[in-house]
Amino acid sequence: MEPTVAIRDLDLRKIAVLREMTESDVHFQNVSDKELRKWISENPEVVEHKDFRYEYNFLSQRLIIKCMPTPTHDTLQYFFTQTVFGTIVEKVGLLKAQELVTTGAGTSFTGFEGDLCGSTEKLPDAFVQLEGSDFPVVVCEAGWAEKLDDLKTDAKLWLLNTGGQTKMVIVTSFTETYTKSETNPTSETNPTSETNPTSETDPTSETDPSSEVSKGATGTGGGQVGKRAGERALIKSINESTKLRDLANQLLDLNKHEELGKPLIRKLQASLYVYCANEDHKDITKVFSTELLPPPPANSKAPPLFQITMKEIFGKDVPEGMKSTDPITFSLPVLRKIIEKSLPGTAKYRATRRAKKLLQEKGVLGECETFAQRKRRRMDGA
């Protein structure tokens, strides 16, 4: 999501609002090192806040405010770390595997080569790091509604600016496509396309579905109007007794029967890319790519897996009990299954966000105290 607020105006309250508006990360483009340092010095309480996480790439000058990921976004992290660590455990046992590598997610890495100001911080979605190293040897990045060029720039940062420590970057790119009934009845639109307006076509933004009912009332014989009657009736019925969880479940039921003006999950596409550095370490090369969703037909010649070897993880120092050619095999049907299994959780997450927004717009749900605010109030009253 591209924000409407400038970085100089970004404070804790505005960050909270931005994170409420979207489930995807918030991207600030063309932020210089100088602007970033100035913002950090003026907002130390923001940068040090336990619930606030950001990353910055000095190559692209892109600042990213990290928001709450969906279950679908997290599938790569789960699949990758389970596969890598599980394979190493099979070879050398649990204790030895824990001594050799760390698999994790969400850890900040700094100190990239060429970053003279030290401003770059990266939080990979998943990684494998060798004991005693400064950077991961393999990195996974998942992008939701992000341009592939931006994801490739992140891959370049890892592969070309870590002194050769990062050997491979695995990228999963998710996009959602509008159906004809949601946009122009004669066309399909990719919401990540540069030709689209941002907020109106961002599939992760939580706009008022009631306002979309009249806009989308098109089609032969008023079919769309009929399909959305249940949504209109539900929104009209919201009152002081409406509970957030009940409303979310009702939205889920309407979504199941395709009666929402904006489906909770649109037509989902997912692609996987694997990048490595060239021999001269001046650029990167795509060494593998495939489409994950929609799944290929049964008679497709699409690859069912991709592999990396222990040599690609450990280099010349392959531990005893392993061979340099031993593979770590990533089953693409398994990854697809994990993604598909995550979709109900993502739909529920979005239904709850949409229900919360509807209750707020109806004046039923006000601002809720955080745990810290409640604790402070109790202490002040003591």
C-alpha positions as CSV (number, residue, x, y, z in Angstrom):
1,M,0.0,0.0,0.0
2,E,1.2,3.5,-0.9
3,P,0.4,5.9,2.0
4,T,-1.1,9.4,1.7
5,V,1.0,10.8,4.6
6,A,4.6,12.1,4.2
7,I,7.3,10.5,6.3
8,R,8.0,13.9,8.0
9,D,4.4,13.8,9.4
10,L,4.6,10.1,10.4
11,D,4.1,9.7,14.2
12,L,2.8,6.9,16.4
13,R,-0.8,7.8,16.0
14,K,-0.6,8.0,12.2
15,I,1.2,4.7,12.1
16,A,-1.6,3.1,14.1
17,V,-4.2,4.5,11.6
18,L,-2.2,3.2,8.6
19,R,-1.9,-0.2,10.1
20,E,-5.7,-0.2,10.8
21,M,-6.4,0.6,7.1
22,T,-4.4,-2.1,5.6
23,E,-3.1,-5.7,6.2
24,S,-0.2,-5.3,3.7
25,D,3.0,-3.5,4.5
26,V,3.0,0.3,4.0
27,H,5.6,1.5,1.6
28,F,7.2,4.9,1.5
29,Q,9.1,5.5,-1.8
30,N,12.2,7.7,-2.4
31,V,13.1,8.2,1.3
32,S,16.8,9.3,1.4
33,D,19.2,8.3,4.2
34,K,19.1,11.9,5.4
35,E,15.3,12.0,5.6
36,L,15.3,8.6,7.4
37,R,17.9,9.7,10.0
38,K,16.0,13.0,10.6
39,W,12.7,11.1,11.1
40,I,14.4,8.6,13.5
41,S,16.0,11.4,15.6
42,E,12.7,13.3,15.8
43,N,10.6,10.2,16.7
44,P,12.7,7.9,19.0
45,E,9.5,6.7,20.8
46,V,8.2,5.4,17.5
47,V,11.4,3.5,16.4
48,E,11.8,2.0,19.9
49,H,8.1,1.0,20.3
50,K,7.7,-2.8,20.9
51,D,4.8,-3.0,18.5
52,F,6.3,-1.1,15.6
53,R,8.7,-2.7,13.1
54,Y,10.1,-1.2,9.9
55,E,12.7,-2.0,7.3
56,Y,14.7,0.2,4.9
57,N,16.6,-0.6,1.7
58,F,19.3,2.0,0.8
59,L,19.4,0.6,-2.8
60,S,15.7,1.4,-3.5
61,Q,15.4,4.1,-0.8
62,R,12.2,2.4,0.3
63,L,10.9,2.5,3.9
64,I,8.4,-0.2,4.8
65,I,6.2,-0.1,7.9
66,K,5.5,-3.7,8.7
67,C,1.9,-4.6,9.4
68,M,0.2,-7.7,10.6
69,P,0.6,-10.4,8.0
70,T,-2.2,-12.7,7.0
71,P,-2.0,-16.5,7.5
72,T,-1.5,-16.8,3.7
73,H,1.4,-14.4,3.7
74,D,3.0,-16.6,6.5
75,T,2.8,-19.8,4.5
76,L,6.2,-19.4,3.0
77,Q,7.8,-18.9,6.4
78,Y,6.2,-22.1,7.8
79,F,6.9,-24.2,4.7
80,F,10.5,-23.1,4.3
81,T,11.7,-23.3,7.8
82,Q,10.0,-26.7,8.4
83,T,11.5,-28.2,5.2
84,V,15.1,-26.9,5.7
85,F,15.4,-27.6,9.4
86,G,13.6,-31.0,9.1
87,T,15.9,-32.2,6.4
88,I,19.0,-31.2,8.4
89,V,17.6,-32.9,11.5
90,E,17.1,-36.1,9.5
91,K,20.8,-36.0,8.6
92,V,22.5,-35.1,11.9
93,G,19.9,-35.1,14.6
94,L,18.2,-32.3,16.5
95,L,21.0,-31.3,18.8
96,K,23.6,-31.0,16.1
97,A,21.2,-29.3,13.7
98,Q,20.5,-26.6,16.4
99,E,24.3,-26.1,16.7
100,L,24.8,-25.7,12.9
101,V,22.0,-23.4,11.8
102,T,19.3,-21.0,12.9
103,T,16.1,-21.0,11.0
104,G,13.8,-18.1,11.9
105,A,11.7,-15.1,10.8
106,G,11.3,-11.4,11.7
107,T,14.9,-10.9,12.9
108,S,16.4,-7.5,11.9
109,F,19.7,-7.5,9.9
110,T,21.9,-4.5,9.5
111,G,25.4,-3.6,8.3
112,F,25.0,-4.2,4.6
113,E,28.0,-3.4,2.3
114,G,27.8,-0.1,0.6
115,D,25.4,1.4,3.1
116,L,27.7,4.1,4.3
117,C,25.1,5.6,6.7
118,G,24.1,2.3,8.2
119,S,20.4,3.1,7.6
120,T,19.4,-0.2,6.1
121,E,17.5,-2.7,8.2
122,K,15.9,-5.9,6.7
123,L,13.4,-8.3,8.3
124,P,13.2,-11.4,6.1
125,D,10.1,-13.4,6.2
126,A,12.2,-16.5,6.8
127,F,15.9,-17.3,6.8
128,V,18.6,-19.9,7.4
129,Q,21.8,-18.6,9.1
130,L,25.0,-20.5,9.8
131,E,26.5,-20.4,13.3
132,G,28.9,-17.4,13.6
133,S,27.8,-15.6,10.4
134,D,26.5,-12.0,10.2
135,F,23.9,-12.7,7.5
136,P,21.6,-15.5,6.5
137,V,22.8,-18.0,3.9
138,V,19.3,-18.3,2.4
139,V,16.6,-15.7,2.6
140,C,12.8,-16.0,1.9
141,E,10.7,-12.9,1.1
142,A,7.0,-13.0,0.6
143,G,5.4,-10.0,-1.2
144,W,1.7,-9.3,-1.2
145,A,0.6,-6.8,-3.9
146,E,4.2,-5.7,-4.4
147,K,5.8,-5.1,-7.7
148,L,8.3,-7.8,-8.7
149,D,10.9,-5.2,-9.4
150,D,10.8,-4.1,-5.7
151,L,11.1,-7.7,-4.6
152,K,14.1,-8.2,-7.0
153,T,15.7,-5.1,-5.5
154,D,15.4,-6.7,-2.0
155,A,17.0,-9.8,-3.4
156,K,19.9,-7.8,-4.8
157,L,20.5,-6.2,-1.4
158,W,20.9,-9.7,0.1
159,L,22.9,-11.3,-2.6
160,L,25.2,-8.4,-3.5
161,N,25.7,-6.5,-0.3
162,T,26.4,-9.2,2.4
163,G,30.0,-10.1,1.3
164,G,28.8,-13.3,-0.4
165,Q,27.2,-14.7,2.8
166,T,23.7,-14.8,1.4
167,K,23.7,-17.4,-1.4
168,M,20.1,-17.6,-2.4
169,V,16.9,-15.6,-2.1
170,I,13.5,-17.3,-2.5
171,V,10.6,-15.0,-3.3
172,T,6.9,-15.7,-3.3
173,S,4.7,-13.0,-4.9
174,F,1.0,-12.9,-4.2
175,T,-1.4,-10.8,-6.2
176,E,-5.2,-10.6,-6.2
177,T,-7.2,-9.9,-9.4
178,Y,-10.6,-8.2,-9.5
179,T,-13.4,-10.0,-11.2
180,K,-15.4,-8.3,-13.9
181,S,-18.3,-7.5,-11.6
182,E,-16.0,-5.6,-9.2
183,T,-14.5,-3.3,-11.8
184,N,-15.4,-2.7,-15.5
185,P,-17.8,-5.5,-16.6
186,T,-15.8,-5.9,-19.8
187,S,-12.3,-6.3,-18.3
188,E,-10.3,-7.9,-15.6
189,T,-7.8,-5.7,-13.6
190,N,-4.8,-6.6,-11.7
191,P,-4.7,-4.4,-8.5
192,T,-0.9,-4.3,-8.6
193,S,-0.9,-2.8,-12.0
194,E,0.7,0.7,-12.2
195,T,-2.3,1.9,-14.2
196,N,-4.7,1.5,-11.3
197,P,-5.5,4.1,-8.6
198,T,-4.0,3.0,-5.3
199,S,-6.6,3.2,-2.5
200,E,-9.7,2.4,-4.6
201,T,-8.2,-0.8,-6.1
202,D,-6.0,-2.0,-3.3
203,P,-7.4,-5.5,-2.4
204,T,-6.0,-5.2,1.1
205,S,-7.7,-1.9,2.0
206,E,-10.8,-2.1,4.1
207,T,-13.3,0.2,2.4
208,D,-17.0,0.3,3.3
209,P,-18.7,-2.5,1.4
210,S,-22.0,-0.7,1.7
211,S,-20.8,2.1,-0.6
212,E,-19.8,-0.5,-3.2
213,V,-23.3,-2.0,-3.5
214,S,-24.8,0.8,-5.4
215,K,-21.6,1.3,-7.5
216,G,-21.5,-2.3,-8.5
217,A,-25.3,-2.7,-9.2
218,T,-24.7,-3.7,-12.8
219,G,-25.3,-6.7,-15.0
220,T,-28.2,-8.2,-16.9
221,G,-31.5,-8.2,-15.1
222,G,-30.1,-6.6,-12.0
223,G,-28.3,-9.8,-11.0
224,Q,-25.6,-8.0,-9.0
225,V,-28.3,-6.1,-7.1
226,G,-30.0,-9.3,-6.1
227,K,-26.8,-10.9,-5.0
228,R,-25.9,-8.0,-2.8
229,A,-29.3,-7.6,-1.1
230,G,-28.1,-9.7,1.8
231,E,-25.1,-7.5,2.4
232,R,-27.2,-4.4,2.3
233,A,-29.6,-5.9,4.8
234,L,-26.8,-6.9,7.1
235,I,-25.3,-3.5,7.1
236,K,-28.6,-1.8,7.7
237,S,-29.3,-4.1,10.7
238,I,-26.2,-3.1,12.6
239,N,-27.1,-1.5,15.9
240,E,-25.8,-1.2,19.5
241,S,-26.4,-4.9,20.2
242,T,-24.4,-6.1,17.2
243,K,-21.3,-8.0,18.3
244,L,-18.0,-7.9,16.3
245,R,-17.6,-11.7,16.2
246,D,-21.2,-12.3,15.1
247,L,-20.9,-9.6,12.3
248,A,-17.7,-11.1,11.1
249,N,-19.3,-14.6,10.9
250,Q,-22.2,-13.2,9.0
251,L,-19.8,-11.6,6.5
252,L,-18.0,-14.9,6.2
253,D,-21.3,-16.6,5.4
254,L,-22.2,-14.0,2.7
255,N,-18.8,-14.4,1.2
256,K,-19.2,-18.2,1.1
257,H,-22.3,-17.7,-1.0
258,E,-20.7,-15.0,-3.2
259,E,-23.0,-12.3,-1.9
260,L,-20.4,-9.6,-0.9
261,G,-19.8,-6.6,-3.2
262,K,-16.1,-7.1,-2.5
263,P,-15.1,-10.7,-1.8
264,L,-12.9,-11.3,1.2
265,I,-10.4,-13.0,-1.0
266,R,-10.3,-12.2,-4.7
267,K,-8.9,-14.3,-7.5
268,L,-5.5,-15.2,-6.0
269,Q,-2.3,-15.7,-8.0
270,A,1.0,-16.8,-6.5
271,S,4.4,-17.1,-8.2
272,L,7.7,-18.4,-6.8
273,Y,11.2,-17.2,-7.9
274,V,14.7,-18.2,-6.8
275,Y,17.6,-15.8,-7.3
276,C,21.4,-16.2,-6.9
277,A,24.3,-13.8,-7.5
278,N,26.2,-13.9,-10.8
279,E,29.8,-15.2,-10.5
280,D,31.2,-11.6,-10.6
281,H,28.7,-10.5,-7.9
282,K,27.6,-7.5,-10.0
283,D,24.1,-8.6,-10.6
284,I,21.6,-11.4,-9.8
285,T,20.1,-14.2,-11.9
286,K,16.8,-16.0,-11.7
287,V,17.6,-19.7,-11.4
288,F,14.1,-21.0,-11.0
289,S,10.5,-19.8,-11.3
290,T,7.1,-21.3,-11.4
291,E,3.4,-20.5,-10.9
292,L,1.9,-21.8,-7.6
293,L,-1.6,-20.5,-7.9
294,P,-3.8,-21.2,-9.8
295,P,-2.4,-24.8,-9.7
296,P,-1.3,-26.2,-13.1
297,P,-3.5,-28.8,-14.8
298,A,-2.9,-32.5,-14.1
299,N,-1.1,-33.0,-17.4
300,S,1.1,-30.0,-17.0
301,K,4.9,-30.2,-17.4
302,A,5.4,-27.7,-14.6
303,P,8.1,-28.8,-12.2
304,P,6.7,-30.5,-9.0
305,L,9.7,-29.4,-6.9
306,F,12.9,-27.5,-6.6
307,Q,16.0,-28.4,-4.6
308,I,19.0,-26.8,-3.0
309,T,22.0,-28.8,-1.9
310,M,23.9,-29.0,1.4
311,K,26.9,-27.4,-0.4
312,E,24.7,-24.3,-1.2
313,I,23.9,-24.1,2.5
314,F,27.3,-24.9,4.1
315,G,29.8,-24.2,1.2
316,K,33.0,-26.2,1.6
317,D,32.4,-27.0,5.2
318,V,29.6,-29.6,4.8
319,P,29.2,-31.2,8.3
320,E,30.1,-34.8,8.9
321,G,27.1,-37.1,8.2
322,M,26.1,-35.1,5.1
323,K,27.2,-35.1,1.5
324,S,27.7,-31.9,-0.4
325,T,25.2,-33.2,-3.0
326,D,22.5,-34.1,-0.5
327,P,19.4,-32.2,-1.5
328,I,16.8,-30.2,0.5
329,T,13.7,-30.9,-1.5
330,F,10.8,-28.3,-1.6
331,S,7.6,-30.0,-2.8
332,L,5.5,-27.4,-4.8
333,P,2.3,-29.4,-4.4
334,V,2.8,-29.4,-0.6
335,L,3.4,-25.6,-0.7
336,R,0.2,-25.1,-2.8
337,K,-1.7,-27.2,-0.3
338,I,-0.4,-25.1,2.7
339,I,-1.4,-21.9,0.9
340,E,-4.9,-23.2,0.1
341,K,-5.2,-24.4,3.7
342,S,-4.4,-20.9,4.9
343,L,-7.1,-19.2,2.9
344,P,-10.0,-19.7,5.4
345,G,-7.9,-18.1,8.1
346,T,-7.1,-15.1,5.8
347,A,-10.8,-14.8,5.0
348,K,-11.7,-14.8,8.7
349,Y,-9.0,-12.2,9.5
350,R,-10.4,-9.9,6.7
351,A,-14.0,-10.5,7.8
352,T,-13.1,-9.4,11.3
353,R,-11.3,-6.3,10.0
354,R,-14.3,-5.4,7.8
355,A,-16.8,-6.0,10.6
356,K,-14.8,-3.7,12.9
357,K,-14.7,-1.0,10.3
358,L,-18.5,-1.2,9.8
359,L,-19.2,-1.0,13.5
360,Q,-16.9,2.0,13.8
361,E,-18.6,3.7,10.8
362,K,-22.0,3.1,12.4
363,G,-20.8,4.6,15.7
364,V,-21.2,1.3,17.5
365,L,-17.6,0.6,18.2
366,G,-15.4,3.3,19.6
367,E,-11.7,3.4,20.3
368,C,-10.6,0.5,22.6
369,E,-8.0,0.9,25.2
370,T,-4.8,-1.0,24.7
371,F,-3.5,-3.3,27.5
372,A,-0.8,-0.7,28.3
373,Q,-3.5,2.1,28.6
374,R,-5.6,0.0,30.9
375,K,-2.6,-0.9,33.1
376,R,-1.6,2.8,33.3
377,R,-5.2,3.8,34.2
378,R,-5.3,1.2,37.0
379,M,-1.9,2.4,38.3
380,D,-3.0,6.0,38.3
381,G,-6.1,5.2,40.2
382,A,-4.3,3.1,42.8
